[in-house]
Amino acid sequence: MIELTFRGILLGGLITVLFTAANVYLGLKVGITFATSIPAAVISMALLRFVSTSTILENNIVQTIASAAGTLAAIIFVLPGLIMVGWWQGFPYWTTAAVCAVGGILGVMFSVPLRRALVTGSDLPYPEGVAAGEVLKVGAGSREGDVENMRGLKVIVIGSLAAAAYSLAASFKFVAAEAAKNFKIGASASGVSTSWSMALIGVGHLVGISVGIAMFIGMLIAWAVLMPIFTSGVPGELDTVVRTVFRNDVRMIGAGTIGVAAIWTLLKILGPIARGVTSALAASRARAGGQSLDLTERDLPIGIVAGVSVAMLAPIAWLLWDFSTGGPVHDMPLTAIGATLAFVVVVGLVIAAVCGYMAGLIGASNSPVSGVGILAVLVVSLMLVALFGHSEDAERTRALVAYALFSTAIVFSVATISNDNLQDLKTGQIVGATPWKQQFALILGVIFGSLVIPPVLDLLNTAFTFQGAPNAKDTALAAPQAALISSLAKGVLGGDLDWSLIGIGAAIGIGIIALDEILQRTGKLRLHPLGVGMGIYLPMALTLLIPVGALIGHFYDRWAKRTANPEFAERMGVLAATGLIVGESLFGVTFAGIVAATGSDAPLALAPESFAHIAELAAPVAFFGLVWLLYRNTKKLITA
């Protein structure tokens, strides 16, 4: 069977452009990215069905390339921090692309030895990888599969149009884009808010009811418990108090919760990691001894993996040297850059394992790249404090903060790709793909994504800016993880980080972990610690509709199980949810281009300001009406 073809690579690259742009926008807006494997597989099969020689393995390569590039977009969880601290004013193209590329390629290399431990030798469910594999199998070589693929593509398009239609109406000011109300509780304060975002409904459907409930509980902890406690007796205007306390106190607690969840995950998988590395070395010895391995067991040789990993250290060292020119790092460059390279290798390996395990457990969309990013920036910041100490010179401290963020960005590229790599390899295992060809395709995906991400970031920064940046506009994107990670770096290197808040979050995380273990042993619903942590530290406006989407998805899946073809019905629901995300995200990127071209923050506004009250009342009716119509139409397509 043909597998790695030029047309497959080209199609994967084209899909990459769309999904990478969508993921960059979504990540900057709500702090969450989505897995692109399933929609990429459906689009690939719908297009390649017209080519008589296309195969299931070729379609698998297309989704592998597209998913790797889309996942690499999670680099936006760190890089905008350089804008927020005032070090960069824009995103230099080749530097940004190089950070993504070298870290991503290292991520592919680091995760190769983990395949045997966490994919073939593990009972991890890999929900997205299995789903993508089943989609490919259903669509392979049958008329029924062709019909299902075309219906799936139709569902994605309809969902995208619905989401784009609401976003367009909001940009016309015919409906509100968000709703918020802060209020007093005696001497304390709290608030309720939401963004009328179709993408959030789609995200909720994809993450599922367990993660949705976990995020809802985290949101309750933040806004019903922590906010009233920390705002008690705080003087000032209501909205300012709520905004400041949430940003400075509650989100730091959420960071502690996420950090503990990431550490716990690592402790649980140390054994499988060690067994996987041992197995990879044994396979290499067997191949060197002349033993023939099955196609489905042929990884990139461990010698190539080691050689490429070492080779990547040279460009990383140069990037670090070039970035830190003129700063305190050049006072002792060999020590500082040498220590950073060791940090990239050691922490990168740890993060590859953590993210790979979590992708297998709850899917790439829910893997704790945010949490491990927090741990990474804390480690590198503490390392810089050990080397350079604290300084009263604000500019020197800012240079070290920027260097910490830049170093973390490289490790984060490792994390995002290892997060996706094993999910794709699980799909490959299901369809009988050759692992080394998929691993090569992942490298191509990294390169494609690295070329696309910088201009999209620059466009969104020009059009909207980022909250907390020196030039932030009212329309600034939240970029929540980048804001949190940069504030942690500033806190550690500036010597003013309130570790007690991190400690409170860690205590909450330990309690949630204990409760989750009890629920797991009783066979009840899981309570994912990462989901709880995300619910605490993301603003309610970005999380409230995710549990709603999870509930909608839950009831949809219950309906799907009663249909004649439950697997197909569930996949169609996933594609409908994906369409909501893609449509809103691509509209957001397009709108950013209009804003950048016109210089106006509301270039499409048609309704007068006096219409605002009616727009607020119309928003929930139009929003949930469109969601209802979308799912109703999806059900009709399934039962037709």
GITA-V65150 format. One record per helix or strand of 2 or more residues. SS is the DSSP state (H for helix, E for strand). FROM is the first residue (numbers start at 0). TO is the last residue. If there is no record, write none. Layout:
# GITA-V65150
ss=(SS	SS)
from=(FROM	FROM)
to=(TO	TO)
This chain:
# GITA-V65150
ss=(H	H	H	H	H	H	H	H	E	E	H	H	H	H	H	H	H	H	H	H	H	H	H	H	H	H	H)
from=(5	36	55	79	92	114	126	142	177	187	197	237	294	301	327	332	363	368	393	434	479	498	528	539	543	565	608)
to=(29	47	76	83	111	119	138	170	184	194	230	287	296	322	330	361	365	387	430	462	493	521	536	541	559	597	638)
